[in-house]
Amino acid sequence: MDHYDVLRHVPRPVRSRFELAAVRIADAWLAAGHAKASADDLQMARDFLEQVGCNARELPGVLVQLEDEYGRVEEMSREAAIVVAFRRLVASRRSLPDGAVDD
């Protein structure tokens, strides 16, 4: 029987709700055949983006203004902002300390 040994491979702590929801969001988009951001999904992505140094705020209508850690500002759709959060999440997981492997 295959199993994950949490005593040998201690899972890293989860730092945001978005980390837990990212796979669910992506799976829902793939199953539907299109991307549709819910208000809750966007809020989780915004919270995560703020943790990694970006400032995200909703604009009137369906746009989000995203300012990165270098001061660059871009307006984008809600779905695009969530994709940016996906990318930042992947990048943050790739830079684990001391060569740790995150399976």
KACORHU-V566570 format. One line per field, one symbol per residue. ss: DSSP state (@ for helix, = for strand, . for the rest). psi: psi as a letter, one per 30 degrees, with the letter a starting at -180 (. if undefined). A space follows every 50 residues. Layout:
ss=???
psi=???
//
This chain:
ss=................@@@@@@@@@@@@@@@@......@@@@@@@@@@@@ @...====....=====.....=====@@@@@@@@@@@@@@@@@..@@@. ...
psi=kkljjfeeikklkkfleeeefeeeeeeeeeefglkjkleeeeeeeeeeee eggljkkklkbglkkkkafggkkkklleeeeeeeeeeeeeeeffhklhgk kj.
//
